[in-house]
């Protein structure tokens, strides 16, 4: 798509956020690249966060570091499980439906159905807004997301619905389609831009080696943890205000997904995978993110706002964080890897727009009454997008 911005979040300065976040990522990457080999990742992360957040109590830092490491580990396990299932011929949607069913054992069926409906609804809202943004004609005004918008349409309430195993399975399958679409539209929202690493890493060879080797080898647990830690510190410091109430485990899903998509872009440019396989990989990553995030939400004391919480991974807010972090990763990697990531994301984004259009048309037909309302909102220009975006800034 064009280099013009497809969307804005009111009150958020992307260039300023990049300037402020870049050094944080640089410190995390430098610290991990030079840590003693015998120092465990949990101990390293605690020390790094303690230095970055000196006003926080040790008990808080310990909880955050545990949640980050556990979140990345859970995501990696879910993605590995999804890959294994796909190799056996199972679709992404089938895997997600089966996995969500298993993770919700012990939940009341109606409660489970309501949770699924809430997540699906919020992904639908994100996808509706993303489709409006990425299909806008050149020269049209971008989609502006404000924190004071009122609800312009009623999303069908599901609290009184009598859910059964068939209806929840059908909804979970559709949720898988929504997840894949959310992942792909995230790549389409904006093309990457070059960041001079001199401003925050001084082209440090140790940082270059750490980031590049993580991307090329696929041994990326440390890169995912360090990326997540930097995003969490950025949220704490107000650089990413829309993530300030997002659980740390969910931020781990964001950080992990960013690294995975950088790997996909690199493999695409290197010819290890074709365009279809690249889009499939992006969809798998998004599907695993939803599964991991759903499980994290269910483990919390309350599952209130589960839809908005999981929705924070995707849509414009997730795309902005992904763009900033992805640009930093490509900037600090060595020249070969960095250029491949940047070029790969841009080249994948072009066919992804057409793919997203087809997928969106399919999802709209099967997603239920609340998607009909979402479609009406899209047709009126999404003048008011509802309480979902209020929650991002509250």
N, C-alpha and C positions, 0 to 999 in steps of 0.2 A: 504494500500500500504506500501512499505518499508519505513523505517525511513530515508532513504537518501533524500536529498533535490531534489525536482522535478524541481526547477527553481531558478534563481537568477535575481535580478535587479542590473545591473552593477553600482558599486559605492555605493551600499547600504549595510551597515553592520547590519544585523538583530539582532545579539546579542548586539551590541552597542546601537542600537535603543531601545531594550527592557530595558537595564540598565538605559537609560536616560528617557524613557517614564514612567517606573514603578513608580518612585516617584511622577510624575505629577498626575497619576491616584490615587495614594495613598492620595495625598493632597485633590483632589476633593472629594473622597469618605469620608475622615475624616471630611472635612468641611461640607458636606451635612448631614452626620450622626449626627453632633453635632450642627446644626443650630437651633436657637430658633424656636419653632413651629409656632409662629405668623409671622415669616419672610417669605414672599412669595418667590416662586422659582425664579421669575424674578429678584427680588431685591438681593437674595442670589447669583445668577449667575453673576450679574453685579459686585458685590463686589469681588467674587472669581476671575473673569477674570481681574479685575483691579489690584489685587495683583499679578497675574501671568504675566500680560503684562503691567508693570508700565510705559513703554514709549509710550503707545497708548493713544490717546485722549479719553475723556469721550464719545464723540459722536460716535466714532468707537466702543468702548466697548458696548455701548447701542445698537447699530445696530446688533452687533454680538450676544449679549445675546438674543435679540428679535428673530433673525433668528434661533437660536438654539431651543428655546422654541417652536416657531411656527412650525419649521421643524419636531420636535418630535411629536407635537400634530397632525400635518397633516398626518404623517405616521401612527400614532395610529388610526386615523379616517379612513384612507384608508384600513388598515388591518382589522378593525372591519367591514367595508362595504364588503370587500372580503369574510370574514368568513360568514357573513349573506347570501351573494349570494350563496356560496358553500352549505350552509345548505338547500337552496331552490332548489338545483340541478344544478346550473349554474357552468360551469367550470371556472378555473382560467383565461384561455385564453379569454373566452367570457366576463368575468367581466372586464378584462383589456381593451379589444377592446371597450366595451361600455363606460367605464370610460374615456378613452383617447378621444373618440369622444365628450363626454360631456365637458371635460375640454378645448377642442380646439374650442369650439363654437366661431364664429366670425373670425376664421382664414380662409384665402383663402384655398380652397381644395388642390390645388397643393402645397402650402406652407406646409400644414399639412402633406401631403404625403411625401414631401421631408424630413421633420423632422423625420417622422417614419422610412424612409429608412436609414437615417444617424444613428439613434439609433440602428436599427437592424444590420446595417453593423458593427458597433463597437462591439456590443455584439457577433456577429459572429466571429470577429477577436479574441476577448477574449476567446471564446469557442474553437476556433481552436487551439490556443496556449495552453489552459488548457488541452485539450484532448491529445495533443502531450506530455505534461508533465506527466500527470497522467497515461498514458498507456505505458510510456517508460519502457523497460525491466531493471531489476536490473543490475547495473553496467554500464549502458549507461550514457553518459554525460548529465547533466541537461540542460534544456532550459535556455539560457542566454539572458536576455532582455537588450539591450543597448540603450543609448540615442542618438546615432549617426547613427542608421540604416536608409538606404534609401529604398524607395518603390520598392519592387521586383515584384509587380503585380498591375494591374490597377483595382480598384474597380469601378464597373459600376456607372456612374454619373446619377442622377435621376432628375436634374433640369428641363429638358425639357419634362419630362413624363407628360402625360395628366391624372392625377389621377381622379378617381371617387369614389363614396361612396363604391362601391363593392371592388375596388382594395385596398383602404385604410383599409377597414375592414379585408380583407384577410391578409394584411401585419401586422395589429395590432394583429391578432390572432397568426401569426407566431412569432411576437415579444414576446408574452406571453410564447411560448415554449422556446425561447432563454433566457428569464429571468429566468425561472425555471432551465434550464440547467446551467446557470451562477451561480445561488445560490448553486446548488448541487456540481458543480466542485470546488467551493470555499472551501467546506469542505474537498475535496479530496486532495487538493494541498500539505498539510503538516499536520502531526499529531502534537498534542500539546506537549509541554515539560514543565517540572516542573520548577516553579520559586519560590525561597524562599521569602515569603512575609516579612521576617525579615528585608530585605534590604530596604524596603520602607514603611512598616506600623507597624513594630514591633508586628505583630499579634494582632493588636488593637481589642479588643472585640466589640467596637462600630462599627468599620468598618465591622467586620465579620457579626454582626447582621444586619446591613443595607443591605449589598450585599446579604446575604443568605435569609433574609426575602423577598427581592425584587424578587428573583428567585422563591422561594417556593410559595409565595402568588400571584404572577402575578401583584401585585401593583408596577409597575416598572418605572413609569414616571420619578421619581427622579434619578434612576440609569441610565436611557437612557440619560437624560440631563447631568448628571455628566460625563458619559462616552464620550459623544459628546464634552463637554467642554475640557476634557483632550486631545482628539484627535486634536481639533482645536489648542490648545496651543502647542502641539507637532508639528503640521504643521507650526505654526508661528515661532517656534524655530529651524526649519530645521531638526527635527527628522524624519518627514515624508515628504521629499522634493517633492515627486510626488503629494502631496495634496496642495501644496502652492497656486495654482491658482483655487482650487476647491471651489465653493460657499459654504458658511457655511450651508445653508439649505441642500445641498447634503451630507455634512459631518454628518448632523443629521440623514440622512437615513442610513449611514454607522454605526453610533453608535447605532441606534435603532435596526438595523438588527443583530448586534453582540449580544446584550442583548437577543433578541428573540431566536437566535440560541442556546445560553447558556441554556435558559429555555427549549428548545426542547430536548437538550442533557440530561438535568436533568430528564425530564419527561420520556424519553426513558429508562434510566437506572432504574428508579423507577417503570417501568412497567405500567405507566399511558397511554402510547401510544406504538404501535408496530413499527417495522422498516418502513413499508410502510407509516404509518401515520407520522413518523418523516420526511421522505423525502418529503411527501406532504406538511408538515408544512414549511420546508425550502423553497420549491417552492413558497408557498403563501407569505412568507416574502419577497423573491426576487421580486415577482410580484408587491407587494405593494410598494417596494422601487422604482421600475421603474415608477409606476404611480405617486408617490409623487414627484420624481425627475423631471419628465416631466412637472408637474404642476409648480414646482419652476422655471424651466428654462423658461417657457412661460411667467411668471410674471416679468422676468428680462427685462431690457431695450433692450437688444439684445439677440437673440437666436443663435448667432454664436457658432460653436463647440458644439452644443447640444449633438451630439453623443458621442464625447470624454468626455464631462462633465458627462453624465450619465454612460458612460463606466467606469469612475474612481471608481464607486462603486464596480465593479466586476473585475474579472481577477486577475492576480498575485498581483497587487498593493493593491487591496482591500483585497485579501486573507492574505497578510502580516500584514496589520493593524488589520484584524480580528483575526489572530493568536495571535498577541501580546496582544491585548486588552482582548481576550478570556482567554488567559493564566493568565493575571493579575486578572481577575474576579474569575477564579477558584482558584487562589492562595490565594486571600484575603478572600474568603468565608470560612465558617466553614468547618471542615474536611469532613463531610458527603456530603454537597452540592458541595464543590470543587472537590472532587474525582469523584462524579457522572458526573459533567460537563466534566471533562477531559476524563474519561472513555467512556462517551456517544459519544463525538465527534469522538474518535478513532473507536468505534464500528460502528457508522453510516457511516463512511468514506469507510469502506470495501465494503458493498453492493452498496454504492453509485457509485463506479467506474463502475460496470456492468450496473447499471441503466443509467449512463451518456453515456456509449457507445451506448446503444439502442436508447436513446433520440437523440444523435448526428446524428446517421444514419437517423433518421426520419426527423430531421431539415434540413439536407443537401439536402434532396430530394425536399423540398418545399420552400426553402428560396429564390430562385431566382438566377440571374446570378452572383451577387457579391459573393454568397456563393460558387459557382463553382470555382471562382477565389481563394477564401480562401482555398478551398480543395486542389487546385493545390499548393498553398503555403505550406500547411501542408506536402504534399507529397515530396516537395523538402527540407524539414527540416526547413522551416521558417528561411532561412538565413537572410532575411531582412523583417521586419514586417511592415514597412511603417511609415507614418507620425504620426500615432496615438500615438506611444510611444515617439516620439519626443516631442509631446505636453505635456507629463507628466513632463518633466524636463525643459521646456522652461521658 
